[in-house]
């Protein structure tokens, strides 16, 4: 360790540290713009030289003496004085020495910094930075009528340049900004480049070249010796950009901006694929392990979130792929199929020793319903040390997975393996037990500390149509249960029959494809919705059509007729399914009808919960649609310690939605039983991601390789899995296509100027004036969590000293228009965090906001 003095404070730092790093570690701020915690310092020797860069299609060449290229030495805002040294030095590159005495601020240095900042702002919009009404400003429209081209950009409230400018101060004589009308490149994928806002800090160039090793960006020196940044070819693709977006992350201005909204989950920024996953699975992490050939590690990552990995690998509807950023440049990554590959090519179960239940809590939880929601909740609650008893009417756990998903989509081996892993934790399974018949609900409730109702929505809705009671009109759900659980001998046969399926969702598609596999001569599917509005996923519909099923969208059944048994159905044209308030209210054109011959009609128009076992239970509430009513935040029903989740609350949903509900229930129940609600149990040690990106030729244009599937004509004649899946090499290649947009979220935030926070102590509060104004409260991590305008700042804060257990720091502003100022600060918080501040406590949320 080296000992030195910075601004009169003794500081110790590791040998080899720069002055800037030593100061940061000691909490001493030195202004900077070109420096970033995850970037090497500006080094003329490693930056290289360029003869040409591009602003879109516009070519830019060096002005003047080209030998100056590479001579750029950074923003020069971090200059400091060292005792005994003749000239100020760059703190970002100057190494510390024993006994060194550093001064970070002198009149001369401050003047140089302001002059440097003035030069930057002479070619950068700055009217907003100097505006007295800038805090909390909505940006549009401008209250002072400044021309739009002279105003700052949409990231103004979180702009690093703004924060530095407010700390250093722009010189008063800085000339007015005159728009240069430089190009704004908006035509390319994922992010835009506004060359009017670039300050030439070269962070993007250094990130691309020296950290990611892609080298798609470059710079030349302009006439004034300042860098002019651009791409190395007219387009990002031609430049070799791999769209990791790390350049956007380190840009200190709005010059590089995302073209999509940066998603958040639980207050943290996440990749779009993670945000789209209802269960919040760490998709980038398990793709990283597959990319490395570490399939067992990928399996462990998946299991940290979902205890049904094999099931999800085969049947998840993968909403993550809908939001995968890779689709903006070619095709989305096959995330779901890679999940399956992780399980199928895993060669060890190293996760198992870590998946051991914590010490017993002495609490018993009953889970009614062993479908995906119930199994998931049971898994996490058992890991937390609670005793868990599963009640299910089925012979074996699985619920809808076992009795409603056809084997051509979900193999029994996958389901049984997942169920065995879950119940193997020591979960008691009481199968073949129907609550309300074999055991009363009151008995379960009285003998357990908590009850989770997760019976799903497994009762078929009836068809309100004349002739719906004719023989041959049957429930599609009953059909699915038969081939899913029966042997070849007891499966029904529709040999040569014309089968009509009513319904347009995924279940209806499954029913139709199952009927085809039971040797139906023809299978027709009729639904109210037109093709684009069908609830079934596009790929499900396409696979059904490829197998020979005929889809008839936009028709509703009018009457079913036949002589003692169904023979035909009359349909009428459906002109709309929902009313203006999006309520189910189909409208028909009675003049347009069609007739379809049918030997059998299978109804698959939706499911509803079977909650008959609660009919005699006093005090438990249901919704108008028949689902279980629960508190949105706690998942608790109107009965104490009785919780509900999954389809019994939401209505029909996907398996990944049910898994997410099971996770939420486990959190809520654990908290109710005295736990901390933290169900994240790491199943492996994390490994750092590679900072460098792939150098594969044509990486951006790589199209996805779909996993092998059984030919449709073969698939339609058997119940074997349609999708065969990836081999090891294919899976690794597909995972390699990931843009790795998560890497930008792993970058550390830039070091910003200090905020004038005060410690939340009686001494500091005593110095607050008794006047109108606004205060902000911060927690131990110095994160703002409450904003409030009051008539007397000192009294309000003094009262909080007695009641608040969360506040550790505070900030106040005197302002007679405190309500207006409160709104401005909340607006600023919203801009930065994407949500309202949570407030001091539940009781005063309404007062706060």
C-alpha positions in Angstrom: 0.0 0.0 0.0 1.1 3.5 -0.8 0.4 6.5 1.5 -0.2 9.9 0.1 -2.1 13.1 0.9 -5.0 14.3 -1.2 -6.5 17.6 -0.3 -5.0 17.4 3.2 -6.4 13.9 3.8 -4.2 10.9 4.3 -5.1 8.2 1.8 -3.8 4.7 1.3 -4.1 2.9 -2.0 -2.5 -0.1 -3.7 0.8 0.4 -5.4 0.1 0.9 -9.1 -3.0 2.9 -8.6 -3.6 6.2 -10.3 -4.3 9.4 -8.4 -7.9 9.3 -9.7 -8.4 5.8 -8.5 -6.9 6.6 -5.1 -9.1 9.7 -4.8 -12.3 7.8 -5.8 -11.5 5.1 -3.2 -11.2 7.8 -0.5 -14.4 9.5 -1.6 -12.6 12.6 -3.0 -14.2 13.6 -6.3 -12.1 14.8 -9.2 -14.1 15.9 -12.3 -13.8 13.8 -15.4 -15.6 13.1 -18.6 -13.4 10.8 -20.6 -12.7 8.5 -17.7 -14.9 5.5 -16.8 -14.4 2.8 -14.2 -14.5 0.0 -16.9 -12.4 1.7 -19.5 -8.6 2.1 -19.9 -7.5 5.7 -19.7 -7.0 7.7 -22.9 -3.6 6.7 -24.3 -2.6 8.2 -27.6 -0.3 5.2 -28.3 -3.1 2.6 -28.1 -5.8 4.6 -29.7 -4.3 4.3 -33.2 -4.9 6.5 -36.2 -7.6 6.7 -38.9 -7.8 8.4 -42.2 -11.6 8.3 -42.5 -14.7 7.8 -40.4 -18.4 7.9 -41.3 -21.4 9.8 -40.0 -23.9 7.5 -41.7 -23.1 7.8 -45.4 -21.2 11.0 -44.9 -17.4 10.5 -45.0 -15.2 12.6 -42.6 -11.5 13.1 -43.1 -8.8 14.7 -40.9 -8.4 18.5 -41.2 -5.0 20.0 -41.3 -1.9 18.0 -40.2 -2.8 14.3 -40.1 0.2 13.6 -38.0 -1.8 15.0 -35.1 -4.0 11.9 -35.2 -3.7 9.9 -32.0 -2.4 12.9 -30.0 -5.7 13.4 -28.1 -5.0 13.3 -24.4 -8.5 13.2 -22.9 -10.9 15.7 -21.5 -8.3 17.3 -19.2 -10.9 17.9 -16.5 -9.0 15.7 -14.1 -5.9 17.9 -13.9 -4.4 18.1 -10.4 -1.4 19.7 -8.8 1.3 17.6 -7.1 3.7 19.3 -4.7 7.1 19.7 -6.2 6.0 19.1 -9.8 6.1 22.0 -12.2 2.9 21.4 -14.2 -0.6 20.0 -13.4 -0.9 16.3 -14.3 -3.8 14.1 -15.5 -5.0 12.2 -12.4 -6.4 9.4 -14.6 -2.9 8.3 -15.8 -0.5 9.5 -13.1 0.5 6.8 -10.7 0.7 7.5 -7.0 4.0 7.6 -5.1 4.8 7.3 -1.4 4.4 10.7 0.3 2.9 12.4 -2.7 0.8 15.5 -1.9 -2.0 16.2 -4.3 -4.3 19.2 -4.5 -7.4 18.6 -6.6 -8.8 22.2 -6.7 -7.0 25.5 -7.0 -8.0 28.8 -8.6 -5.8 28.0 -11.6 -7.0 24.4 -12.1 -10.7 25.4 -11.6 -10.2 28.1 -14.2 -8.7 25.6 -16.6 -11.5 23.2 -16.1 -14.2 25.8 -16.7 -12.3 26.9 -19.9 -12.2 23.3 -21.0 -15.9 22.9 -20.3 -16.7 26.1 -22.1 -15.0 24.8 -25.2 -17.0 21.6 -25.0 -20.3 23.5 -24.6 -19.5 25.9 -27.4 -20.4 23.1 -29.8 -23.0 21.3 -27.6 -26.5 22.4 -26.7 -26.5 23.9 -23.2 -29.5 26.2 -22.8 -31.1 23.6 -20.4 -28.0 23.3 -18.3 -28.1 27.0 -17.6 -31.8 27.2 -17.1 -33.1 28.2 -13.6 -36.1 25.9 -14.1 -34.1 22.8 -15.2 -34.8 20.6 -12.1 -37.9 18.4 -12.8 -38.5 20.0 -16.1 -40.7 17.9 -18.4 -38.4 19.0 -21.3 -41.3 19.4 -23.7 -42.7 22.0 -24.2 -40.1 24.5 -23.0 -41.4 27.0 -20.5 -38.9 29.6 -21.5 -39.5 29.1 -25.3 -35.9 28.2 -26.2 -35.7 26.9 -29.7 -35.8 23.1 -29.7 -32.5 22.7 -31.6 -30.7 24.7 -28.8 -32.2 22.6 -26.0 -30.6 19.5 -24.5 -31.6 15.9 -25.3 -34.2 13.5 -23.8 -31.7 12.1 -21.3 -31.1 15.5 -19.7 -32.3 14.4 -16.2 -29.8 11.6 -16.1 -27.1 13.2 -18.2 -23.5 12.8 -16.8 -22.4 15.8 -18.7 -25.0 17.9 -17.0 -23.9 16.7 -13.6 -20.3 17.5 -14.3 -21.2 20.9 -15.7 -23.2 21.8 -12.6 -20.2 20.9 -10.4 -17.5 22.6 -12.5 -19.8 25.4 -13.8 -19.9 26.6 -17.4 -18.1 29.9 -17.9 -20.5 32.8 -18.0 -19.1 34.0 -21.2 -19.7 30.7 -23.0 -21.2 31.6 -26.4 -24.7 30.7 -27.4 -24.9 27.3 -29.1 -25.5 27.5 -32.8 -26.9 24.3 -34.2 -24.6 22.6 -36.7 -27.2 20.3 -38.1 -24.9 17.3 -38.0 -26.5 13.9 -39.0 -28.7 12.0 -36.6 -28.4 8.3 -37.7 -31.7 6.6 -36.9 -32.1 4.0 -39.6 -30.0 1.3 -38.0 -31.0 -1.3 -35.4 -31.3 -0.8 -31.7 -29.7 2.6 -31.1 -29.3 6.0 -32.8 -26.3 8.2 -33.1 -26.7 12.0 -32.7 -23.5 13.6 -33.9 -24.7 17.0 -32.6 -24.3 15.7 -29.0 -20.9 14.0 -29.3 -18.2 15.6 -27.1 -15.3 13.5 -28.4 -14.5 11.8 -25.1 -13.8 8.6 -27.0 -15.4 6.4 -24.4 -17.4 4.5 -27.1 -14.2 4.1 -29.2 -12.2 2.7 -26.3 -15.1 0.4 -25.2 -15.5 -1.0 -28.8 -11.8 -1.2 -29.5 -10.0 -2.0 -26.3 -12.6 -3.7 -24.2 -14.9 -5.6 -26.5 -12.2 -6.0 -29.2 -14.7 -5.3 -32.0 -13.1 -2.1 -33.4 -16.2 -0.8 -35.3 -15.7 2.8 -34.2 -12.9 5.2 -34.9 -12.0 8.9 -34.8 -10.1 11.6 -36.7 -9.0 15.0 -35.4 -10.9 18.0 -36.6 -9.6 21.4 -37.5 -9.6 22.4 -33.8 -7.6 19.3 -32.8 -10.7 17.7 -31.2 -11.8 14.1 -32.0 -14.5 13.5 -34.5 -16.0 10.1 -33.8 -17.7 7.9 -36.4 -18.1 4.4 -37.7 -15.4 2.8 -39.9 -17.8 2.2 -42.7 -21.1 3.8 -43.8 -23.2 1.3 -41.8 -22.8 -0.5 -38.5 -23.0 -3.9 -40.2 -20.2 -3.0 -42.6 -18.2 -1.6 -39.7 -18.4 -4.9 -37.9 -20.6 -3.7 -35.0 -22.0 -6.6 -32.9 -24.7 -4.5 -31.3 -23.7 -5.3 -27.7 -24.8 -1.7 -26.9 -21.9 -1.2 -24.5 -21.0 2.0 -26.4 -24.4 3.4 -25.5 -23.8 2.5 -21.8 -20.6 4.5 -21.5 -21.6 7.6 -23.5 -21.8 10.5 -21.1 -24.3 12.5 -23.2 -27.3 11.6 -25.4 -25.2 11.1 -28.4 -25.8 7.4 -28.4 -29.3 6.4 -27.3 -31.3 3.2 -27.2 -34.3 3.0 -29.5 -36.2 0.9 -27.1 -37.3 1.4 -23.5 -34.7 0.0 -21.1 -36.7 -2.5 -19.0 -36.5 -2.9 -15.2 -37.5 -5.8 -12.9 -37.7 -5.3 -9.2 -36.1 -1.9 -9.6 -33.1 -3.2 -11.5 -32.3 -2.8 -15.2 -32.4 -6.1 -17.0 -32.2 -7.3 -20.6 -35.4 -7.4 -22.6 -35.5 -11.2 -22.6 -35.3 -11.4 -18.8 -37.9 -8.7 -18.5 -40.2 -10.6 -20.8 -39.8 -13.9 -18.9 -42.7 -14.0 -16.3 -40.3 -15.9 -13.9 -37.4 -13.6 -14.5 -35.0 -16.4 -15.5 -31.4 -15.3 -16.0 -31.4 -16.1 -19.7 -28.1 -14.4 -20.6 -26.3 -16.3 -17.9 -27.4 -19.8 -19.0 -26.8 -18.9 -22.6 -23.2 -17.9 -21.6 -22.7 -21.4 -20.1 -24.1 -23.2 -23.1 -21.8 -21.1 -25.3 -18.9 -22.4 -23.3 -20.1 -26.0 -23.5 -21.0 -26.0 -19.8 -24.4 -27.6 -20.1 -24.5 -28.8 -16.5 -23.8 -25.3 -15.3 -26.5 -23.9 -17.6 -29.0 -26.4 -16.0 -28.1 -25.1 -12.5 -28.8 -21.5 -13.6 -32.2 -22.5 -15.0 -33.1 -24.4 -11.8 -32.3 -21.4 -9.6 -35.5 -19.9 -11.0 -37.7 -22.8 -12.1 -37.9 -26.3 -10.7 -39.5 -27.6 -14.0 -36.6 -27.1 -16.4 -37.2 -30.1 -18.6 -40.9 -29.3 -18.9 -40.2 -25.6 -19.8 -37.6 -26.7 -22.3 -40.3 -28.5 -24.2 -43.4 -26.5 -23.9 -42.6 -22.9 -22.7 -44.2 -20.3 -25.0 -41.0 -18.4 -24.8 -42.2 -14.8 -24.6 -38.5 -14.0 -24.1 -37.9 -14.7 -27.8 -40.5 -12.1 -28.7 -38.3 -9.4 -27.1 -34.9 -10.8 -27.9 -32.9 -7.9 -29.4 -31.2 -10.2 -31.9 -34.5 -10.2 -33.9 -33.8 -6.6 -34.7 -30.7 -7.5 -36.7 -31.5 -11.0 -37.9 -33.6 -13.7 -36.0 -34.2 -14.1 -32.3 -32.1 -16.7 -30.4 -33.9 -20.0 -29.8 -33.9 -19.5 -26.1 -36.5 -22.2 -25.2 -34.8 -24.9 -27.3 -31.5 -24.0 -25.7 -33.1 -24.5 -22.3 -34.0 -28.0 -23.4 -30.5 -28.6 -24.7 -29.0 -27.6 -21.4 -31.0 -30.4 -19.7 -30.5 -33.0 -22.4 -26.7 -32.5 -22.6 -26.0 -31.9 -19.0 -23.5 -34.6 -17.8 -23.7 -34.0 -14.0 -26.1 -33.0 -11.2 -23.6 -30.8 -9.3 -26.5 -28.5 -8.4 -28.1 -31.1 -6.2 -25.9 -30.8 -3.1 -26.9 -27.1 -2.9 -30.6 -27.8 -3.4 -30.9 -29.0 0.2 -33.7 -27.8 2.4 -32.7 -25.2 5.0 -33.1 -26.2 8.7 -36.7 -26.9 9.6 -38.9 -24.0 10.6 -41.5 -26.2 12.3 -44.1 -24.7 9.9 -46.4 -26.8 7.7 -47.8 -25.7 4.4 -50.5 -27.4 2.4 -50.5 -27.0 -1.4 -53.7 -27.9 -3.0 -53.0 -28.7 -6.7 -49.9 -30.3 -8.0 -49.7 -28.4 -11.3 -46.8 -26.1 -12.3 -47.8 -23.3 -9.8 -48.2 -25.8 -6.9 -45.1 -27.7 -7.7 -43.0 -24.5 -8.0 -44.3 -23.1 -4.7 -43.7 -26.5 -3.0 -40.1 -26.6 -4.2 -39.1 -23.2 -2.9 -41.0 -23.5 0.4 -39.4 -26.8 1.1 -36.0 -25.3 0.3 -36.7 -22.6 2.9 -37.2 -25.3 5.5 -41.0 -25.5 5.7 -42.8 -28.9 5.7 -44.8 -29.1 2.5 -47.8 -31.5 1.8 -49.1 -31.6 -1.7 -52.8 -32.6 -2.2 -53.9 -33.5 -5.8 -56.8 -35.4 -7.2 -54.5 -37.0 -9.9 -52.7 -40.3 -9.4 -49.4 -38.5 -9.8 -48.3 -34.9 -9.5 -48.3 -32.8 -12.6 -51.8 -31.4 -12.9 -52.5 -30.0 -16.3 -49.0 -30.9 -17.4 -49.9 -34.6 -17.0 -53.5 -34.6 -18.1 -53.7 -31.7 -20.5 -50.5 -31.4 -22.5 -50.3 -34.0 -25.4 -47.2 -36.2 -25.5 -46.1 -34.9 -28.8 -45.4 -31.6 -27.0 -44.3 -32.9 -23.6 -42.7 -36.2 -22.9 -43.6 -38.2 -19.8 -40.0 -38.8 -19.1 -39.3 -35.0 -18.9 -42.3 -34.4 -16.6 -41.6 -37.4 -14.3 -37.9 -36.4 -14.0 -38.8 -32.8 -12.9 -41.5 -34.0 -10.5 -39.2 -36.6 -8.9 -36.5 -33.8 -8.4 -39.2 -31.7 -6.7 -40.8 -34.3 -4.5 -37.3 -35.8 -3.7 -36.7 -32.8 -1.4 -38.9 -34.5 1.1 -42.3 -33.1 0.0 -45.2 -35.3 1.1 -47.5 -36.1 -1.8 -51.1 -37.1 -1.2 -52.2 -38.1 -4.7 -55.7 -39.3 -5.6 -57.2 -37.1 -2.9 -60.0 -34.8 -4.0 -60.5 -31.9 -1.6 -64.1 -31.5 -0.6 -64.8 -35.3 -1.2 -61.9 -37.3 0.4 -60.9 -34.5 2.8 -62.6 -31.3 3.8 -60.9 -28.0 3.1 -61.5 -26.9 6.7 -59.5 -29.9 7.9 -56.5 -29.0 5.8 -56.7 -25.4 6.9 -56.9 -26.2 10.6 -53.9 -28.6 10.4 -51.5 -26.4 8.5 -49.9 -23.0 9.1 -50.6 -21.9 5.6 -52.5 -23.2 2.6 -51.8 -22.4 -1.1 -54.7 -23.1 -3.5 -53.3 -23.8 -7.0 -55.9 -26.1 -8.5 -55.7 -24.4 -11.9 -58.5 -23.9 -14.5 -59.2 -27.5 -15.6 -63.0 -27.5 -16.0 -64.1 -27.0 -19.6 -66.5 -24.3 -20.4 -69.7 -25.4 -22.0 -70.8 -24.3 -25.5 -74.0 -22.1 -25.4 -75.4 -23.5 -28.6 -78.4 -25.5 -29.7 -77.6 -29.2 -30.0 -74.5 -29.0 -27.8 -75.9 -31.9 -25.8 -76.1 -34.3 -28.7 -74.0 -37.5 -28.5 -70.6 -36.9 -30.2 -70.3 -33.4 -28.8 -67.5 -33.8 -26.3 -65.0 -31.8 -24.1 -61.7 -31.3 -25.8 -60.0 -31.3 -22.3 -61.3 -34.9 -21.7 -59.7 -35.9 -25.0 -56.4 -34.4 -24.1 -56.4 -36.3 -20.7 -57.0 -39.6 -22.5 -54.0 -39.9 -24.8 -51.8 -38.1 -22.4 -52.3 -40.7 -19.7 -53.6 -43.9 -21.4 -51.8 -46.7 -23.2 -52.0 -47.4 -26.9 -54.7 -50.0 -26.2 -57.1 -47.7 -24.3 -56.6 -44.5 -26.4 -59.8 -43.5 -28.3 -59.9 -43.9 -32.1 -61.5 -41.4 -34.5 -60.6 -43.5 -37.5 -62.0 -41.9 -40.7 -64.2 -39.5 -38.8 -64.6 -35.8 -39.7 -63.8 -34.0 -36.5 -64.7 -30.3 -35.8 -62.9 -28.5 -33.0 -64.5 -25.3 -31.7 -62.0 -22.8 -30.3 -59.0 -20.6 -31.3 -56.6 -20.9 -28.4 -53.5 -23.1 -27.9 -55.7 -25.8 -26.2 -57.9 -25.9 -29.2 -54.9 -26.4 -31.4 -53.7 -29.2 -29.1 -57.1 -30.8 -29.3 -57.2 -30.7 -33.1 -53.7 -32.1 -33.5 -54.5 -34.9 -31.0 -57.6 -35.8 -33.0 -55.5 -36.0 -36.1 -53.2 -38.5 -34.3 -56.2 -40.6 -33.3 -56.7 -41.3 -37.0 -59.4 -38.8 -37.8 -60.1 -38.6 -41.5 -60.4 -34.7 -41.5 -59.9 -32.2 -38.7 -61.5 -28.7 -39.0 -61.0 -26.0 -36.5 -63.5 -23.1 -36.3 -63.0 -20.0 -34.1 -64.6 -16.6 -33.6 -61.4 -14.7 -34.1 -59.9 -13.8 -37.5 -56.5 -15.4 -38.1 -54.3 -12.4 -36.8 -56.4 -12.3 -33.6 -56.4 -16.0 -32.8 -55.2 -16.5 -29.2 -53.1 -19.5 -30.3 -49.4 -18.8 -31.0 -48.5 -18.4 -34.7 -46.1 -21.3 -34.7 -48.7 -23.6 -33.1 -51.2 -22.7 -35.9 -48.5 -23.1 -38.6 -47.6 -26.6 -37.3 -51.2 -27.6 -37.2 -51.8 -26.5 -40.8 -48.7 -28.2 -41.9 -50.0 -31.5 -40.4 -53.2 -31.1 -42.4 -55.7 -29.4 -40.0 -58.0 -26.9 -41.8 -58.4 -23.6 -39.9 -61.7 -21.6 -40.4 -61.3 -18.3 -38.6 -64.1 -15.8 -38.1 -67.0 -18.2 -37.5 -69.2 -18.9 -34.5 -71.4 -22.0 -34.0 -75.2 -21.3 -34.5 -76.6 -24.8 -34.2 -75.5 -28.4 -34.0 -77.8 -31.0 -35.5 -78.1 -34.7 -36.2 -80.4 -37.7 -36.0 -79.6 -39.0 -32.5 -76.0 -38.0 -32.9 -74.1 -35.0 -34.3 -74.0 -34.8 -38.1 -73.4 -31.2 -38.9 -72.9 -27.7 -37.5 -74.2 -24.5 -38.9 -71.9 -21.4 -38.4 -72.5 -17.7 -38.7 -69.9 -15.1 -39.6 -68.4 -13.3 -36.5 -67.8 -9.6 -37.2 -66.3 -8.8 -33.8 -65.3 -10.7 -30.7 -64.9 -7.9 -28.1 -66.8 -4.7 -27.4 -65.2 -1.2 -27.1 -64.3 -1.9 -23.4 -62.5 -5.1 -24.5 -65.2 -7.3 -22.9 -66.1 -10.6 -24.6 -69.3 -9.7 -26.6 -69.2 -11.4 -30.0 -71.3 -9.9 -32.8 -72.5 -11.8 -35.8 -73.6 -11.3 -39.4 -76.7 -13.5 -39.5 -76.9 -13.3 -43.2 -73.6 -15.1 -43.8 -73.6 -18.7 -42.7 -71.8 -21.9 -43.5 -72.5 -25.6 -42.8 -69.9 -28.2 -41.9 -70.5 -32.0 -41.8 -69.1 -33.6 -38.6 -69.0 -37.0 -37.0 -67.6 -35.5 -33.8 -67.4 -32.1 -32.2 -64.8 -31.2 -29.6 -65.3 -28.1 -27.5 -62.2 -26.1 -26.5 -63.5 -22.6 -25.9 -61.8 -22.0 -22.6 -61.4 -23.3 -19.0 -62.5 -22.2 -15.6 -61.4 -23.1 -12.1 -63.2 -26.0 -10.3 -63.6 -24.5 -6.9 -66.6 -26.6 -5.7 -64.7 -27.6 -2.6 -64.9 -24.0 -1.4 -68.7 -23.7 -1.8 -69.4 -24.3 1.9 -66.4 -22.3 3.1 -67.6 -19.1 4.8 -65.8 -15.9 4.1 -63.8 -16.8 1.0 -64.4 -14.4 -1.9 -64.4 -15.0 -5.6 -64.4 -12.6 -8.5 -67.3 -12.1 -11.0 -65.7 -14.5 -13.4 -65.5 -17.3 -10.8 -61.8 -17.1 -10.0 -60.4 -16.9 -6.5 -60.1 -13.3 -5.2 -56.7 -12.5 -3.7 -54.8 -9.5 -2.6 -52.6 -8.5 -5.5 -49.5 -7.9 -3.5 -49.7 -10.6 -0.9 -51.6 -13.3 -2.9 -53.7 -13.9 0.2 -57.4 -14.7 0.0 -60.1 -13.2 2.2 -59.2 -16.1 4.7 -56.2 -15.6 6.8 -53.1 -17.7 5.9 -54.9 -19.0 2.8 -53.2 -18.0 -0.5 -54.2 -18.5 -4.1 -52.2 -18.4 -7.4 -51.9 -19.6 -10.9 -54.9 -20.2 -13.2 -57.3 -20.4 -10.2 -56.7 -16.6 -9.9 -55.6 -15.5 -13.3 -57.7 -17.8 -15.5 -56.0 -19.8 -18.3 -52.4 -19.0 -18.7 -49.1 -20.5 -19.8 -46.8 -22.8 -17.8 -44.1 -20.2 -17.3 -46.8 -17.9 -16.0 -47.8 -20.6 -13.5 -44.2 -21.0 -12.5 -43.9 -17.3 -11.9 -47.1 -17.4 -9.7 -45.7 -20.3 -7.7 -42.5 -18.3 -7.1 -44.6 -15.3 -5.9 -46.6 -17.5 -3.6 -43.5 -19.0 -2.1 -42.2 -15.5 -1.3 -45.5 -14.4 0.2 -46.0 -17.6 2.3 -42.5 -17.6 3.6 -42.8 -14.0 4.8 -46.1 -14.8 6.5 -44.5 -17.7 8.3 -41.7 -15.5 9.6 -39.1 -15.9 6.9 -37.4 -13.2 4.8 -39.1 -14.1 1.6 -35.8 -14.5 -0.2 -36.2 -17.7 -2.3 -33.0 -17.3 -4.4 -30.7 -20.1 -3.5 -27.6 -20.2 -5.7 -27.0 -23.6 -7.2 -23.5 -22.8 -8.5 -20.7 -20.3 -8.2 -21.0 -17.6 -10.8 -18.3 -17.1 -13.3 -17.4 -13.8 -14.8 -18.5 -13.3 -18.4 -15.9 -12.8 -21.1 -15.5 -9.1 -21.8 -14.4 -9.7 -25.4 -17.0 -10.5 -28.0 -17.1 -13.1 -30.8 -15.1 -12.3 -33.9 -17.1 -14.7 -36.1 -17.3 -13.5 -39.7 -20.7 -12.2 -40.5 -21.8 -12.4 -36.9 -24.6 -9.9 -37.1 -26.2 -11.5 -40.1 -26.1 -15.1 -38.6 -29.5 -16.6 -38.9 -30.9 -19.0 -36.4 -30.7 -22.7 -37.0 -34.0 -24.2 -36.0 -33.9 -27.4 -33.9 -34.7 -30.5 -35.9 -38.3 -31.4 -36.1 -40.2 -34.5 -37.2 -41.6 -34.1 -40.7 -45.3 -33.1 -40.5 -46.6 -36.1 -42.4 -44.8 -38.4 -39.9 -45.6 -36.3 -36.8 -49.4 -36.4 -37.6 -49.4 -40.2 -37.2 -47.8 -40.6 -33.8 -47.5 -39.0 -30.3 -43.7 -38.8 -30.3 -42.2 -35.4 -29.6 -42.4 -33.2 -32.7 -39.3 -31.3 -31.9 -36.2 -33.4 -31.8 -33.9 -30.7 -30.4 -30.3 -29.5 -30.7 -27.1 -31.5 -30.6 -24.3 -30.2 -28.4 -22.5 -28.4 -31.2 -25.7 -26.9 -32.6 -26.7 -25.6 -29.2 -23.4 -24.0 -28.7 -23.6 -22.4 -32.1 -27.1 -21.1 -31.5 -26.0 -19.7 -28.1 -23.1 -17.9 -29.8 -25.6 -15.8 -31.7 -26.6 -14.0 -28.5 -25.8 -10.3 -28.8 -24.7 -10.4 -25.1 -26.6 -7.2 -24.4 -26.3 -8.1 -20.7 -22.7 -7.1 -20.7 -23.6 -3.4 -20.7 -25.6 -3.9 -17.6 -22.6 -5.3 -15.8 -20.6 -2.2 -16.4 -20.1 0.0 -13.4 -21.8 3.4 -13.3 -19.6 6.4 -13.9 -18.3 8.3 -10.9 -20.5 11.4 -10.5 -20.0 14.6 -8.6 -21.0 14.4 -5.0 -24.5 15.3 -3.9 -25.1 17.6 -0.9 -26.7 15.0 1.3 -26.8 15.4 5.0 -26.8 12.7 7.6 -30.2 12.1 9.1 -29.3 13.1 12.7 -30.7 15.4 15.2 -27.7 17.7 14.9 -28.1 18.1 11.1 -31.9 18.4 11.3 -31.5 21.2 13.9 -29.8 23.2 11.2 -32.7 23.1 8.9 -34.8 26.3 8.7 -38.4 26.4 9.8 -39.7 27.3 6.4 -41.6 25.9 3.5 -39.8 23.5 1.2 -39.2 20.0 0.0 -37.2 17.2 1.6 -35.8 14.0 0.1 -35.0 10.9 2.3 -32.3 8.4 1.4 -31.7 4.9 2.7 -28.4 3.4 3.9 -27.4 3.0 0.2 -28.0 6.7 -0.4 -30.9 5.8 -2.7 -33.8 8.3 -2.6 -37.0 6.6 -1.5 -39.3 9.5 -0.4 -39.9 13.1 -1.7 -42.3 15.4 0.1 -43.2 19.1 0.2 -44.1 20.6 3.6 -44.9 23.9 5.3 -42.2 23.5 7.9 -39.1 21.6 7.0 -37.5 21.4 10.5 -40.7 20.2 12.2 -41.5 17.6 9.5 -38.0 16.2 9.6 -37.8 16.2 13.4 -41.0 14.2 13.5 -39.5 11.7 11.1 -36.4 11.3 13.4 -38.8 9.7 15.9 -40.5 7.3 13.5 -38.4 6.5 10.5 -36.3 3.4 10.6 -35.2 3.6 7.0 -33.8 7.2 6.6 -30.1 7.6 6.8 -29.5 10.8 4.8 -31.6 13.7 3.7 -31.6 16.7 1.4 -33.8 19.8 1.6 -34.7 22.9 -0.4 -36.5 25.9 0.7 -39.3 26.8 -1.6 -42.6 28.6 -1.0 -44.0 26.8 -4.0 -43.2 23.4 -2.4 -46.0 21.5 -4.0 -44.8 22.5 -7.5 -41.2 21.7 -6.5 -42.3 18.3 -5.0 -43.9 17.4 -8.4 -40.7 18.4 -10.2 -38.5 16.2 -8.1 -40.9 13.3 -8.4 -40.9 13.8 -12.2 -37.1 13.7 -12.1 -37.2 10.5 -10.0 -39.6 8.9 -12.5 -37.3 9.9 -15.4 -34.3 8.2 -13.7 -35.9 5.1 -12.1 -39.0 4.4 -14.2 -41.2 4.2 -11.1 -42.5 6.3 -8.2 -40.4 6.6 -5.1 -41.7 4.0 -2.6 -42.2 6.4 0.3 -41.5 6.3 4.0 -44.4 3.8 4.7 -47.6 2.4 3.4 -49.7 4.8 5.4 -48.4 7.9 3.9 -48.1 7.0 0.2 -51.3 8.9 -0.5 -50.0 12.0 1.3 -46.6 11.7 -0.5 -47.9 11.5 -4.0 
